[in-house]
Amino acid sequence: MNELLLLDYLPLVIFIAVALVIGLALLIVPFLVAYKAPDPEKLSAYECGFNAFDDARMKFAVRSTSWRSSSSFSIWK
């Protein structure tokens, strides 16, 4: 009786195994096939067409004006 019960689940086990094999293949194959020598242009930082003039990790002020814009454009005035 137990063997018949386990045979009922065999298609499910095969389906999960095939899904795992396909998933792992789709994750691993791109690393094996990928072009591994990018040119310097590809590795350079994108600065809108001109050379970088400062460090990309410099501090800058962030000011939020959301309270002004939400109060000035409110429909409930």
HUQUI-V613179 format. One record per residue. N is the residue number from 1. SS is DSSP state (H for helix, E for strand, - for the rest). PSI is psi in degrees with one decimal (* if undefined). OMEGA is omega in radians with two decimals (none if undefined). Layout:
n:N ss:SS psi:PSI omega:OMEGA
n:N ss:SS psi:PSI omega:OMEGA
This chain:
n:1 ss:- psi:-42.1 omega:3.12
n:2 ss:H psi:-37.4 omega:-3.12
n:3 ss:H psi:-36.5 omega:3.09
n:4 ss:H psi:-38.0 omega:3.12
n:5 ss:H psi:-42.4 omega:3.13
n:6 ss:H psi:-34.1 omega:3.10
n:7 ss:H psi:-26.7 omega:3.07
n:8 ss:H psi:-30.3 omega:-3.13
n:9 ss:- psi:-4.0 omega:-3.11
n:10 ss:H psi:-44.6 omega:3.09
n:11 ss:H psi:-36.4 omega:3.12
n:12 ss:H psi:-42.3 omega:3.13
n:13 ss:H psi:-41.6 omega:3.11
n:14 ss:H psi:-41.8 omega:3.12
n:15 ss:H psi:-44.6 omega:3.14
n:16 ss:H psi:-39.6 omega:3.13
n:17 ss:H psi:-43.7 omega:3.12
n:18 ss:H psi:-40.3 omega:3.12
n:19 ss:H psi:-40.7 omega:3.11
n:20 ss:H psi:-41.2 omega:3.13
n:21 ss:H psi:-45.0 omega:3.13
n:22 ss:H psi:-43.3 omega:3.13
n:23 ss:H psi:-45.6 omega:3.12
n:24 ss:H psi:-36.8 omega:3.10
n:25 ss:H psi:-40.9 omega:3.13
n:26 ss:H psi:-23.2 omega:3.08
n:27 ss:H psi:-32.6 omega:-3.02
n:28 ss:H psi:-39.4 omega:-3.05
n:29 ss:H psi:-41.5 omega:3.14
n:30 ss:H psi:-33.2 omega:3.12
n:31 ss:H psi:-29.2 omega:3.12
n:32 ss:H psi:-31.6 omega:-3.04
n:33 ss:H psi:-19.5 omega:-3.00
n:34 ss:- psi:148.1 omega:3.07
n:35 ss:- psi:124.9 omega:-2.96
n:36 ss:- psi:6.8 omega:-3.11
n:37 ss:- psi:75.4 omega:3.13
n:38 ss:- psi:151.5 omega:-3.14
n:39 ss:- psi:163.7 omega:-3.11
n:40 ss:H psi:-30.5 omega:3.12
n:41 ss:H psi:-38.5 omega:3.14
n:42 ss:H psi:-34.1 omega:-3.11
n:43 ss:H psi:-12.0 omega:-3.10
n:44 ss:- psi:156.0 omega:3.13
n:45 ss:- psi:141.2 omega:3.12
n:46 ss:- psi:119.5 omega:-3.11
n:47 ss:- psi:41.9 omega:3.08
n:48 ss:- psi:33.1 omega:3.04
n:49 ss:- psi:-5.4 omega:3.09
n:50 ss:- psi:163.1 omega:-3.10
n:51 ss:- psi:149.5 omega:3.12
n:52 ss:- psi:136.5 omega:-3.11
n:53 ss:- psi:-4.3 omega:3.12
n:54 ss:- psi:174.8 omega:3.12
n:55 ss:- psi:137.3 omega:-3.12
n:56 ss:- psi:-14.1 omega:-3.09
n:57 ss:- psi:24.9 omega:3.12
n:58 ss:- psi:155.0 omega:3.14
n:59 ss:- psi:146.7 omega:3.06
n:60 ss:- psi:155.7 omega:-3.08
n:61 ss:- psi:135.2 omega:3.08
n:62 ss:- psi:116.8 omega:3.14
n:63 ss:- psi:131.2 omega:-3.11
n:64 ss:- psi:132.5 omega:3.10
n:65 ss:- psi:22.7 omega:-3.09
n:66 ss:H psi:-30.7 omega:-3.14
n:67 ss:H psi:-31.6 omega:3.11
n:68 ss:H psi:-46.2 omega:-3.08
n:69 ss:H psi:-34.6 omega:-3.14
n:70 ss:H psi:-32.3 omega:3.13
n:71 ss:H psi:-31.7 omega:-3.09
n:72 ss:H psi:-21.4 omega:3.14
n:73 ss:- psi:20.3 omega:-3.09
n:74 ss:- psi:142.9 omega:3.10
n:75 ss:- psi:-3.6 omega:-3.07
n:76 ss:- psi:34.6 omega:-3.14
n:77 ss:- psi:* omega:none
